[in-house]
Amino acid sequence: MMERLSSYSAREKMVFGFALIALLGVAVHALLVEPYTQRLSTLQNDLEQGRADLSWMESVVSQLPAKRLSAAKPVFSGSLANLIDSEVRELELKPYLAQITPISNDEIRIRYSAISFNRLIEFIARVNDKGLTVKDLRISVATNPAEVDCSLVLVTGT
């Protein structure tokens, strides 16, 4: 390569040098600058969308019903595990139920596997109407995007 370059005239070497510099400039722009600016633009758009979502959520909060402070606490007879079992049977969630573990007399852990998110929300709403409160909720996406794996702890009272 050097042998061939030495056979060129000074003018040809200068043209070759400028072409090499221009090629290097284009490569730096294409491989570094352009991906950086595209990623920055994407992140700015995501931030703007997040801010718009936050402002929408803040505007909707005022429309949510106020928590009923003086409402009578629903009472259920039997154990907490029996209540959960009956709700699971009524909603036909038995195939998704992985485990029910009583933690104490007024606390229980439930694990679902590959359950539809909408059915999970329906279950939580039903047990909430019975006087149970979600103490801990962990959700992860299952293999199918429409399904989730879930671990939740429910407690009686507030």
Chimera marker file (.cmm) of the C-alpha trace (Angstrom):
<marker_set name="trace">
<marker id="1" x="0.000" y="0.000" z="0.000" r="1" g="1" b="0" radius="0.5"/>
<marker id="2" x="2.806" y="2.428" z="0.945" r="1" g="1" b="0" radius="0.5"/>
<marker id="3" x="4.657" y="1.501" z="-2.234" r="1" g="1" b="0" radius="0.5"/>
<marker id="4" x="1.665" y="2.384" z="-4.350" r="1" g="1" b="0" radius="0.5"/>
<marker id="5" x="1.109" y="5.626" z="-2.393" r="1" g="1" b="0" radius="0.5"/>
<marker id="6" x="4.733" y="6.685" z="-2.931" r="1" g="1" b="0" radius="0.5"/>
<marker id="7" x="4.253" y="6.356" z="-6.688" r="1" g="1" b="0" radius="0.5"/>
<marker id="8" x="1.569" y="9.099" z="-6.643" r="1" g="1" b="0" radius="0.5"/>
<marker id="9" x="2.340" y="12.734" z="-7.237" r="1" g="1" b="0" radius="0.5"/>
<marker id="10" x="2.052" y="15.304" z="-4.444" r="1" g="1" b="0" radius="0.5"/>
<marker id="11" x="-1.287" y="16.514" z="-5.804" r="1" g="1" b="0" radius="0.5"/>
<marker id="12" x="-2.701" y="12.942" z="-5.902" r="1" g="1" b="0" radius="0.5"/>
<marker id="13" x="-1.486" y="12.356" z="-2.345" r="1" g="1" b="0" radius="0.5"/>
<marker id="14" x="-3.247" y="15.542" z="-1.222" r="1" g="1" b="0" radius="0.5"/>
<marker id="15" x="-6.520" y="14.493" z="-2.943" r="1" g="1" b="0" radius="0.5"/>
<marker id="16" x="-6.189" y="11.047" z="-1.363" r="1" g="1" b="0" radius="0.5"/>
<marker id="17" x="-5.626" y="12.630" z="2.077" r="1" g="1" b="0" radius="0.5"/>
<marker id="18" x="-8.668" y="14.906" z="1.739" r="1" g="1" b="0" radius="0.5"/>
<marker id="19" x="-10.783" y="11.964" z="0.586" r="1" g="1" b="0" radius="0.5"/>
<marker id="20" x="-9.589" y="9.925" z="3.574" r="1" g="1" b="0" radius="0.5"/>
<marker id="21" x="-10.440" y="12.765" z="5.973" r="1" g="1" b="0" radius="0.5"/>
<marker id="22" x="-13.868" y="13.207" z="4.375" r="1" g="1" b="0" radius="0.5"/>
<marker id="23" x="-14.509" y="9.449" z="4.598" r="1" g="1" b="0" radius="0.5"/>
<marker id="24" x="-13.471" y="9.454" z="8.244" r="1" g="1" b="0" radius="0.5"/>
<marker id="25" x="-15.796" y="12.406" z="8.931" r="1" g="1" b="0" radius="0.5"/>
<marker id="26" x="-18.747" y="10.690" z="7.256" r="1" g="1" b="0" radius="0.5"/>
<marker id="27" x="-18.048" y="7.455" z="9.149" r="1" g="1" b="0" radius="0.5"/>
<marker id="28" x="-17.907" y="9.261" z="12.518" r="1" g="1" b="0" radius="0.5"/>
<marker id="29" x="-21.157" y="11.050" z="11.726" r="1" g="1" b="0" radius="0.5"/>
<marker id="30" x="-22.922" y="7.890" z="10.549" r="1" g="1" b="0" radius="0.5"/>
<marker id="31" x="-21.678" y="5.637" z="13.349" r="1" g="1" b="0" radius="0.5"/>
<marker id="32" x="-21.614" y="8.016" z="16.332" r="1" g="1" b="0" radius="0.5"/>
<marker id="33" x="-23.362" y="11.346" z="15.862" r="1" g="1" b="0" radius="0.5"/>
<marker id="34" x="-26.500" y="10.227" z="14.025" r="1" g="1" b="0" radius="0.5"/>
<marker id="35" x="-27.394" y="7.319" z="16.399" r="1" g="1" b="0" radius="0.5"/>
<marker id="36" x="-26.780" y="9.619" z="19.381" r="1" g="1" b="0" radius="0.5"/>
<marker id="37" x="-29.096" y="12.339" z="18.051" r="1" g="1" b="0" radius="0.5"/>
<marker id="38" x="-31.791" y="9.801" z="17.151" r="1" g="1" b="0" radius="0.5"/>
<marker id="39" x="-31.642" y="8.261" z="20.649" r="1" g="1" b="0" radius="0.5"/>
<marker id="40" x="-31.744" y="11.722" z="22.225" r="1" g="1" b="0" radius="0.5"/>
<marker id="41" x="-34.780" y="12.622" z="20.122" r="1" g="1" b="0" radius="0.5"/>
<marker id="42" x="-36.520" y="9.368" z="21.097" r="1" g="1" b="0" radius="0.5"/>
<marker id="43" x="-35.847" y="9.981" z="24.782" r="1" g="1" b="0" radius="0.5"/>
<marker id="44" x="-37.145" y="13.558" z="24.539" r="1" g="1" b="0" radius="0.5"/>
<marker id="45" x="-40.335" y="12.300" z="22.861" r="1" g="1" b="0" radius="0.5"/>
<marker id="46" x="-40.752" y="9.645" z="25.572" r="1" g="1" b="0" radius="0.5"/>
<marker id="47" x="-40.278" y="12.302" z="28.250" r="1" g="1" b="0" radius="0.5"/>
<marker id="48" x="-42.861" y="14.572" z="26.641" r="1" g="1" b="0" radius="0.5"/>
<marker id="49" x="-45.301" y="11.651" z="26.397" r="1" g="1" b="0" radius="0.5"/>
<marker id="50" x="-44.658" y="10.771" z="30.044" r="1" g="1" b="0" radius="0.5"/>
<marker id="51" x="-45.329" y="14.357" z="31.099" r="1" g="1" b="0" radius="0.5"/>
<marker id="52" x="-48.542" y="14.395" z="29.063" r="1" g="1" b="0" radius="0.5"/>
<marker id="53" x="-49.624" y="11.114" z="30.677" r="1" g="1" b="0" radius="0.5"/>
<marker id="54" x="-48.831" y="12.492" z="34.132" r="1" g="1" b="0" radius="0.5"/>
<marker id="55" x="-50.840" y="15.654" z="33.568" r="1" g="1" b="0" radius="0.5"/>
<marker id="56" x="-53.758" y="13.575" z="32.294" r="1" g="1" b="0" radius="0.5"/>
<marker id="57" x="-53.574" y="11.321" z="35.372" r="1" g="1" b="0" radius="0.5"/>
<marker id="58" x="-53.458" y="14.335" z="37.672" r="1" g="1" b="0" radius="0.5"/>
<marker id="59" x="-56.544" y="15.782" z="35.976" r="1" g="1" b="0" radius="0.5"/>
<marker id="60" x="-58.438" y="12.489" z="36.356" r="1" g="1" b="0" radius="0.5"/>
<marker id="61" x="-57.618" y="12.076" z="40.056" r="1" g="1" b="0" radius="0.5"/>
<marker id="62" x="-60.162" y="14.746" z="40.974" r="1" g="1" b="0" radius="0.5"/>
<marker id="63" x="-62.853" y="12.688" z="39.251" r="1" g="1" b="0" radius="0.5"/>
<marker id="64" x="-62.191" y="9.556" z="41.326" r="1" g="1" b="0" radius="0.5"/>
<marker id="65" x="-64.712" y="8.845" z="44.051" r="1" g="1" b="0" radius="0.5"/>
<marker id="66" x="-63.636" y="9.811" z="47.542" r="1" g="1" b="0" radius="0.5"/>
<marker id="67" x="-62.826" y="6.951" z="49.893" r="1" g="1" b="0" radius="0.5"/>
<marker id="68" x="-65.784" y="6.084" z="52.075" r="1" g="1" b="0" radius="0.5"/>
<marker id="69" x="-64.651" y="6.722" z="55.623" r="1" g="1" b="0" radius="0.5"/>
<marker id="70" x="-67.890" y="5.982" z="57.415" r="1" g="1" b="0" radius="0.5"/>
<marker id="71" x="-68.993" y="3.031" z="55.303" r="1" g="1" b="0" radius="0.5"/>
<marker id="72" x="-69.735" y="-0.107" z="57.245" r="1" g="1" b="0" radius="0.5"/>
<marker id="73" x="-67.052" y="-2.728" z="56.921" r="1" g="1" b="0" radius="0.5"/>
<marker id="74" x="-68.344" y="-5.781" z="55.057" r="1" g="1" b="0" radius="0.5"/>
<marker id="75" x="-68.329" y="-8.847" z="57.233" r="1" g="1" b="0" radius="0.5"/>
<marker id="76" x="-67.776" y="-12.371" z="56.012" r="1" g="1" b="0" radius="0.5"/>
<marker id="77" x="-68.259" y="-15.560" z="57.935" r="1" g="1" b="0" radius="0.5"/>
<marker id="78" x="-65.639" y="-18.286" z="58.047" r="1" g="1" b="0" radius="0.5"/>
<marker id="79" x="-61.930" y="-18.045" z="57.459" r="1" g="1" b="0" radius="0.5"/>
<marker id="80" x="-60.119" y="-15.777" z="55.067" r="1" g="1" b="0" radius="0.5"/>
<marker id="81" x="-58.923" y="-18.811" z="53.087" r="1" g="1" b="0" radius="0.5"/>
<marker id="82" x="-62.523" y="-19.984" z="52.638" r="1" g="1" b="0" radius="0.5"/>
<marker id="83" x="-63.557" y="-16.555" z="51.357" r="1" g="1" b="0" radius="0.5"/>
<marker id="84" x="-60.695" y="-16.515" z="48.846" r="1" g="1" b="0" radius="0.5"/>
<marker id="85" x="-61.452" y="-20.080" z="47.776" r="1" g="1" b="0" radius="0.5"/>
<marker id="86" x="-65.119" y="-19.271" z="47.166" r="1" g="1" b="0" radius="0.5"/>
<marker id="87" x="-64.254" y="-16.162" z="45.144" r="1" g="1" b="0" radius="0.5"/>
<marker id="88" x="-61.734" y="-18.146" z="43.078" r="1" g="1" b="0" radius="0.5"/>
<marker id="89" x="-64.396" y="-20.789" z="42.364" r="1" g="1" b="0" radius="0.5"/>
<marker id="90" x="-67.071" y="-18.195" z="41.484" r="1" g="1" b="0" radius="0.5"/>
<marker id="91" x="-64.772" y="-16.433" z="39.048" r="1" g="1" b="0" radius="0.5"/>
<marker id="92" x="-63.461" y="-19.769" z="37.693" r="1" g="1" b="0" radius="0.5"/>
<marker id="93" x="-59.841" y="-18.870" z="38.412" r="1" g="1" b="0" radius="0.5"/>
<marker id="94" x="-58.816" y="-22.283" z="39.761" r="1" g="1" b="0" radius="0.5"/>
<marker id="95" x="-56.674" y="-23.164" z="36.682" r="1" g="1" b="0" radius="0.5"/>
<marker id="96" x="-54.587" y="-20.024" z="37.241" r="1" g="1" b="0" radius="0.5"/>
<marker id="97" x="-54.199" y="-20.401" z="40.994" r="1" g="1" b="0" radius="0.5"/>
<marker id="98" x="-50.689" y="-21.500" z="41.912" r="1" g="1" b="0" radius="0.5"/>
<marker id="99" x="-50.797" y="-21.131" z="45.698" r="1" g="1" b="0" radius="0.5"/>
<marker id="100" x="-52.815" y="-19.827" z="48.646" r="1" g="1" b="0" radius="0.5"/>
<marker id="101" x="-50.812" y="-19.299" z="51.829" r="1" g="1" b="0" radius="0.5"/>
<marker id="102" x="-52.403" y="-17.952" z="55.022" r="1" g="1" b="0" radius="0.5"/>
<marker id="103" x="-49.937" y="-15.610" z="56.749" r="1" g="1" b="0" radius="0.5"/>
<marker id="104" x="-52.076" y="-14.846" z="59.800" r="1" g="1" b="0" radius="0.5"/>
<marker id="105" x="-55.777" y="-14.770" z="60.728" r="1" g="1" b="0" radius="0.5"/>
<marker id="106" x="-56.266" y="-11.525" z="58.822" r="1" g="1" b="0" radius="0.5"/>
<marker id="107" x="-53.626" y="-11.836" z="56.072" r="1" g="1" b="0" radius="0.5"/>
<marker id="108" x="-53.233" y="-14.210" z="53.119" r="1" g="1" b="0" radius="0.5"/>
<marker id="109" x="-50.851" y="-14.555" z="50.142" r="1" g="1" b="0" radius="0.5"/>
<marker id="110" x="-52.196" y="-15.659" z="46.753" r="1" g="1" b="0" radius="0.5"/>
<marker id="111" x="-50.150" y="-16.538" z="43.661" r="1" g="1" b="0" radius="0.5"/>
<marker id="112" x="-51.584" y="-16.735" z="40.167" r="1" g="1" b="0" radius="0.5"/>
<marker id="113" x="-49.786" y="-17.994" z="37.095" r="1" g="1" b="0" radius="0.5"/>
<marker id="114" x="-50.595" y="-16.932" z="33.508" r="1" g="1" b="0" radius="0.5"/>
<marker id="115" x="-53.852" y="-15.187" z="34.450" r="1" g="1" b="0" radius="0.5"/>
<marker id="116" x="-55.517" y="-12.561" z="32.289" r="1" g="1" b="0" radius="0.5"/>
<marker id="117" x="-54.823" y="-9.111" z="33.723" r="1" g="1" b="0" radius="0.5"/>
<marker id="118" x="-58.512" y="-8.175" z="33.405" r="1" g="1" b="0" radius="0.5"/>
<marker id="119" x="-59.590" y="-11.266" z="35.360" r="1" g="1" b="0" radius="0.5"/>
<marker id="120" x="-57.019" y="-10.469" z="38.042" r="1" g="1" b="0" radius="0.5"/>
<marker id="121" x="-58.414" y="-6.941" z="38.397" r="1" g="1" b="0" radius="0.5"/>
<marker id="122" x="-61.932" y="-8.380" z="38.592" r="1" g="1" b="0" radius="0.5"/>
<marker id="123" x="-60.821" y="-10.699" z="41.409" r="1" g="1" b="0" radius="0.5"/>
<marker id="124" x="-59.162" y="-7.848" z="43.313" r="1" g="1" b="0" radius="0.5"/>
<marker id="125" x="-62.293" y="-5.705" z="42.947" r="1" g="1" b="0" radius="0.5"/>
<marker id="126" x="-64.496" y="-8.544" z="44.229" r="1" g="1" b="0" radius="0.5"/>
<marker id="127" x="-62.402" y="-9.206" z="47.333" r="1" g="1" b="0" radius="0.5"/>
<marker id="128" x="-62.114" y="-5.464" z="47.919" r="1" g="1" b="0" radius="0.5"/>
<marker id="129" x="-65.917" y="-5.302" z="48.011" r="1" g="1" b="0" radius="0.5"/>
<marker id="130" x="-65.803" y="-8.055" z="50.655" r="1" g="1" b="0" radius="0.5"/>
<marker id="131" x="-63.629" y="-5.858" z="52.897" r="1" g="1" b="0" radius="0.5"/>
<marker id="132" x="-60.143" y="-7.025" z="51.946" r="1" g="1" b="0" radius="0.5"/>
<marker id="133" x="-57.330" y="-4.661" z="51.066" r="1" g="1" b="0" radius="0.5"/>
<marker id="134" x="-54.295" y="-5.307" z="48.899" r="1" g="1" b="0" radius="0.5"/>
<marker id="135" x="-51.200" y="-5.020" z="51.084" r="1" g="1" b="0" radius="0.5"/>
<marker id="136" x="-48.637" y="-6.143" z="48.521" r="1" g="1" b="0" radius="0.5"/>
<marker id="137" x="-49.003" y="-6.724" z="44.776" r="1" g="1" b="0" radius="0.5"/>
<marker id="138" x="-46.315" y="-7.989" z="42.425" r="1" g="1" b="0" radius="0.5"/>
<marker id="139" x="-47.074" y="-8.525" z="38.767" r="1" g="1" b="0" radius="0.5"/>
<marker id="140" x="-44.813" y="-9.790" z="35.996" r="1" g="1" b="0" radius="0.5"/>
<marker id="141" x="-45.663" y="-10.465" z="32.367" r="1" g="1" b="0" radius="0.5"/>
<marker id="142" x="-46.067" y="-14.156" z="31.586" r="1" g="1" b="0" radius="0.5"/>
<marker id="143" x="-45.021" y="-15.739" z="28.290" r="1" g="1" b="0" radius="0.5"/>
<marker id="144" x="-48.172" y="-14.430" z="26.598" r="1" g="1" b="0" radius="0.5"/>
<marker id="145" x="-48.324" y="-10.593" z="26.776" r="1" g="1" b="0" radius="0.5"/>
<marker id="146" x="-52.043" y="-10.714" z="27.639" r="1" g="1" b="0" radius="0.5"/>
<marker id="147" x="-51.333" y="-12.787" z="30.745" r="1" g="1" b="0" radius="0.5"/>
<marker id="148" x="-49.490" y="-12.025" z="33.967" r="1" g="1" b="0" radius="0.5"/>
<marker id="149" x="-47.976" y="-13.879" z="36.876" r="1" g="1" b="0" radius="0.5"/>
<marker id="150" x="-49.040" y="-12.359" z="40.149" r="1" g="1" b="0" radius="0.5"/>
<marker id="151" x="-48.352" y="-12.531" z="43.856" r="1" g="1" b="0" radius="0.5"/>
<marker id="152" x="-50.624" y="-10.542" z="46.129" r="1" g="1" b="0" radius="0.5"/>
<marker id="153" x="-51.117" y="-10.242" z="49.867" r="1" g="1" b="0" radius="0.5"/>
<marker id="154" x="-54.619" y="-9.403" z="51.072" r="1" g="1" b="0" radius="0.5"/>
<marker id="155" x="-55.504" y="-8.198" z="54.566" r="1" g="1" b="0" radius="0.5"/>
<marker id="156" x="-58.823" y="-7.646" z="56.299" r="1" g="1" b="0" radius="0.5"/>
<marker id="157" x="-59.717" y="-4.116" z="57.305" r="1" g="1" b="0" radius="0.5"/>
<marker id="158" x="-58.001" y="-0.966" z="56.114" r="1" g="1" b="0" radius="0.5"/>
<link id1="1" id2="2" r="1" g="1" b="0" radius="0.2"/>
<link id1="2" id2="3" r="1" g="1" b="0" radius="0.2"/>
<link id1="3" id2="4" r="1" g="1" b="0" radius="0.2"/>
<link id1="4" id2="5" r="1" g="1" b="0" radius="0.2"/>
<link id1="5" id2="6" r="1" g="1" b="0" radius="0.2"/>
<link id1="6" id2="7" r="1" g="1" b="0" radius="0.2"/>
<link id1="7" id2="8" r="1" g="1" b="0" radius="0.2"/>
<link id1="8" id2="9" r="1" g="1" b="0" radius="0.2"/>
<link id1="9" id2="10" r="1" g="1" b="0" radius="0.2"/>
<link id1="10" id2="11" r="1" g="1" b="0" radius="0.2"/>
<link id1="11" id2="12" r="1" g="1" b="0" radius="0.2"/>
<link id1="12" id2="13" r="1" g="1" b="0" radius="0.2"/>
<link id1="13" id2="14" r="1" g="1" b="0" radius="0.2"/>
<link id1="14" id2="15" r="1" g="1" b="0" radius="0.2"/>
<link id1="15" id2="16" r="1" g="1" b="0" radius="0.2"/>
<link id1="16" id2="17" r="1" g="1" b="0" radius="0.2"/>
<link id1="17" id2="18" r="1" g="1" b="0" radius="0.2"/>
<link id1="18" id2="19" r="1" g="1" b="0" radius="0.2"/>
<link id1="19" id2="20" r="1" g="1" b="0" radius="0.2"/>
<link id1="20" id2="21" r="1" g="1" b="0" radius="0.2"/>
<link id1="21" id2="22" r="1" g="1" b="0" radius="0.2"/>
<link id1="22" id2="23" r="1" g="1" b="0" radius="0.2"/>
<link id1="23" id2="24" r="1" g="1" b="0" radius="0.2"/>
<link id1="24" id2="25" r="1" g="1" b="0" radius="0.2"/>
<link id1="25" id2="26" r="1" g="1" b="0" radius="0.2"/>
<link id1="26" id2="27" r="1" g="1" b="0" radius="0.2"/>
<link id1="27" id2="28" r="1" g="1" b="0" radius="0.2"/>
<link id1="28" id2="29" r="1" g="1" b="0" radius="0.2"/>
<link id1="29" id2="30" r="1" g="1" b="0" radius="0.2"/>
<link id1="30" id2="31" r="1" g="1" b="0" radius="0.2"/>
<link id1="31" id2="32" r="1" g="1" b="0" radius="0.2"/>
<link id1="32" id2="33" r="1" g="1" b="0" radius="0.2"/>
<link id1="33" id2="34" r="1" g="1" b="0" radius="0.2"/>
<link id1="34" id2="35" r="1" g="1" b="0" radius="0.2"/>
<link id1="35" id2="36" r="1" g="1" b="0" radius="0.2"/>
<link id1="36" id2="37" r="1" g="1" b="0" radius="0.2"/>
<link id1="37" id2="38" r="1" g="1" b="0" radius="0.2"/>
<link id1="38" id2="39" r="1" g="1" b="0" radius="0.2"/>
<link id1="39" id2="40" r="1" g="1" b="0" radius="0.2"/>
<link id1="40" id2="41" r="1" g="1" b="0" radius="0.2"/>
<link id1="41" id2="42" r="1" g="1" b="0" radius="0.2"/>
<link id1="42" id2="43" r="1" g="1" b="0" radius="0.2"/>
<link id1="43" id2="44" r="1" g="1" b="0" radius="0.2"/>
<link id1="44" id2="45" r="1" g="1" b="0" radius="0.2"/>
<link id1="45" id2="46" r="1" g="1" b="0" radius="0.2"/>
<link id1="46" id2="47" r="1" g="1" b="0" radius="0.2"/>
<link id1="47" id2="48" r="1" g="1" b="0" radius="0.2"/>
<link id1="48" id2="49" r="1" g="1" b="0" radius="0.2"/>
<link id1="49" id2="50" r="1" g="1" b="0" radius="0.2"/>
<link id1="50" id2="51" r="1" g="1" b="0" radius="0.2"/>
<link id1="51" id2="52" r="1" g="1" b="0" radius="0.2"/>
<link id1="52" id2="53" r="1" g="1" b="0" radius="0.2"/>
<link id1="53" id2="54" r="1" g="1" b="0" radius="0.2"/>
<link id1="54" id2="55" r="1" g="1" b="0" radius="0.2"/>
<link id1="55" id2="56" r="1" g="1" b="0" radius="0.2"/>
<link id1="56" id2="57" r="1" g="1" b="0" radius="0.2"/>
<link id1="57" id2="58" r="1" g="1" b="0" radius="0.2"/>
<link id1="58" id2="59" r="1" g="1" b="0" radius="0.2"/>
<link id1="59" id2="60" r="1" g="1" b="0" radius="0.2"/>
<link id1="60" id2="61" r="1" g="1" b="0" radius="0.2"/>
<link id1="61" id2="62" r="1" g="1" b="0" radius="0.2"/>
<link id1="62" id2="63" r="1" g="1" b="0" radius="0.2"/>
<link id1="63" id2="64" r="1" g="1" b="0" radius="0.2"/>
<link id1="64" id2="65" r="1" g="1" b="0" radius="0.2"/>
<link id1="65" id2="66" r="1" g="1" b="0" radius="0.2"/>
<link id1="66" id2="67" r="1" g="1" b="0" radius="0.2"/>
<link id1="67" id2="68" r="1" g="1" b="0" radius="0.2"/>
<link id1="68" id2="69" r="1" g="1" b="0" radius="0.2"/>
<link id1="69" id2="70" r="1" g="1" b="0" radius="0.2"/>
<link id1="70" id2="71" r="1" g="1" b="0" radius="0.2"/>
<link id1="71" id2="72" r="1" g="1" b="0" radius="0.2"/>
<link id1="72" id2="73" r="1" g="1" b="0" radius="0.2"/>
<link id1="73" id2="74" r="1" g="1" b="0" radius="0.2"/>
<link id1="74" id2="75" r="1" g="1" b="0" radius="0.2"/>
<link id1="75" id2="76" r="1" g="1" b="0" radius="0.2"/>
<link id1="76" id2="77" r="1" g="1" b="0" radius="0.2"/>
<link id1="77" id2="78" r="1" g="1" b="0" radius="0.2"/>
<link id1="78" id2="79" r="1" g="1" b="0" radius="0.2"/>
<link id1="79" id2="80" r="1" g="1" b="0" radius="0.2"/>
<link id1="80" id2="81" r="1" g="1" b="0" radius="0.2"/>
<link id1="81" id2="82" r="1" g="1" b="0" radius="0.2"/>
<link id1="82" id2="83" r="1" g="1" b="0" radius="0.2"/>
<link id1="83" id2="84" r="1" g="1" b="0" radius="0.2"/>
<link id1="84" id2="85" r="1" g="1" b="0" radius="0.2"/>
<link id1="85" id2="86" r="1" g="1" b="0" radius="0.2"/>
<link id1="86" id2="87" r="1" g="1" b="0" radius="0.2"/>
<link id1="87" id2="88" r="1" g="1" b="0" radius="0.2"/>
<link id1="88" id2="89" r="1" g="1" b="0" radius="0.2"/>
<link id1="89" id2="90" r="1" g="1" b="0" radius="0.2"/>
<link id1="90" id2="91" r="1" g="1" b="0" radius="0.2"/>
<link id1="91" id2="92" r="1" g="1" b="0" radius="0.2"/>
<link id1="92" id2="93" r="1" g="1" b="0" radius="0.2"/>
<link id1="93" id2="94" r="1" g="1" b="0" radius="0.2"/>
<link id1="94" id2="95" r="1" g="1" b="0" radius="0.2"/>
<link id1="95" id2="96" r="1" g="1" b="0" radius="0.2"/>
<link id1="96" id2="97" r="1" g="1" b="0" radius="0.2"/>
<link id1="97" id2="98" r="1" g="1" b="0" radius="0.2"/>
<link id1="98" id2="99" r="1" g="1" b="0" radius="0.2"/>
<link id1="99" id2="100" r="1" g="1" b="0" radius="0.2"/>
<link id1="100" id2="101" r="1" g="1" b="0" radius="0.2"/>
<link id1="101" id2="102" r="1" g="1" b="0" radius="0.2"/>
<link id1="102" id2="103" r="1" g="1" b="0" radius="0.2"/>
<link id1="103" id2="104" r="1" g="1" b="0" radius="0.2"/>
<link id1="104" id2="105" r="1" g="1" b="0" radius="0.2"/>
<link id1="105" id2="106" r="1" g="1" b="0" radius="0.2"/>
<link id1="106" id2="107" r="1" g="1" b="0" radius="0.2"/>
<link id1="107" id2="108" r="1" g="1" b="0" radius="0.2"/>
<link id1="108" id2="109" r="1" g="1" b="0" radius="0.2"/>
<link id1="109" id2="110" r="1" g="1" b="0" radius="0.2"/>
<link id1="110" id2="111" r="1" g="1" b="0" radius="0.2"/>
<link id1="111" id2="112" r="1" g="1" b="0" radius="0.2"/>
<link id1="112" id2="113" r="1" g="1" b="0" radius="0.2"/>
<link id1="113" id2="114" r="1" g="1" b="0" radius="0.2"/>
<link id1="114" id2="115" r="1" g="1" b="0" radius="0.2"/>
<link id1="115" id2="116" r="1" g="1" b="0" radius="0.2"/>
<link id1="116" id2="117" r="1" g="1" b="0" radius="0.2"/>
<link id1="117" id2="118" r="1" g="1" b="0" radius="0.2"/>
<link id1="118" id2="119" r="1" g="1" b="0" radius="0.2"/>
<link id1="119" id2="120" r="1" g="1" b="0" radius="0.2"/>
<link id1="120" id2="121" r="1" g="1" b="0" radius="0.2"/>
<link id1="121" id2="122" r="1" g="1" b="0" radius="0.2"/>
<link id1="122" id2="123" r="1" g="1" b="0" radius="0.2"/>
<link id1="123" id2="124" r="1" g="1" b="0" radius="0.2"/>
<link id1="124" id2="125" r="1" g="1" b="0" radius="0.2"/>
<link id1="125" id2="126" r="1" g="1" b="0" radius="0.2"/>
<link id1="126" id2="127" r="1" g="1" b="0" radius="0.2"/>
<link id1="127" id2="128" r="1" g="1" b="0" radius="0.2"/>
<link id1="128" id2="129" r="1" g="1" b="0" radius="0.2"/>
<link id1="129" id2="130" r="1" g="1" b="0" radius="0.2"/>
<link id1="130" id2="131" r="1" g="1" b="0" radius="0.2"/>
<link id1="131" id2="132" r="1" g="1" b="0" radius="0.2"/>
<link id1="132" id2="133" r="1" g="1" b="0" radius="0.2"/>
<link id1="133" id2="134" r="1" g="1" b="0" radius="0.2"/>
<link id1="134" id2="135" r="1" g="1" b="0" radius="0.2"/>
<link id1="135" id2="136" r="1" g="1" b="0" radius="0.2"/>
<link id1="136" id2="137" r="1" g="1" b="0" radius="0.2"/>
<link id1="137" id2="138" r="1" g="1" b="0" radius="0.2"/>
<link id1="138" id2="139" r="1" g="1" b="0" radius="0.2"/>
<link id1="139" id2="140" r="1" g="1" b="0" radius="0.2"/>
<link id1="140" id2="141" r="1" g="1" b="0" radius="0.2"/>
<link id1="141" id2="142" r="1" g="1" b="0" radius="0.2"/>
<link id1="142" id2="143" r="1" g="1" b="0" radius="0.2"/>
<link id1="143" id2="144" r="1" g="1" b="0" radius="0.2"/>
<link id1="144" id2="145" r="1" g="1" b="0" radius="0.2"/>
<link id1="145" id2="146" r="1" g="1" b="0" radius="0.2"/>
<link id1="146" id2="147" r="1" g="1" b="0" radius="0.2"/>
<link id1="147" id2="148" r="1" g="1" b="0" radius="0.2"/>
<link id1="148" id2="149" r="1" g="1" b="0" radius="0.2"/>
<link id1="149" id2="150" r="1" g="1" b="0" radius="0.2"/>
<link id1="150" id2="151" r="1" g="1" b="0" radius="0.2"/>
<link id1="151" id2="152" r="1" g="1" b="0" radius="0.2"/>
<link id1="152" id2="153" r="1" g="1" b="0" radius="0.2"/>
<link id1="153" id2="154" r="1" g="1" b="0" radius="0.2"/>
<link id1="154" id2="155" r="1" g="1" b="0" radius="0.2"/>
<link id1="155" id2="156" r="1" g="1" b="0" radius="0.2"/>
<link id1="156" id2="157" r="1" g="1" b="0" radius="0.2"/>
<link id1="157" id2="158" r="1" g="1" b="0" radius="0.2"/>
</marker_set>
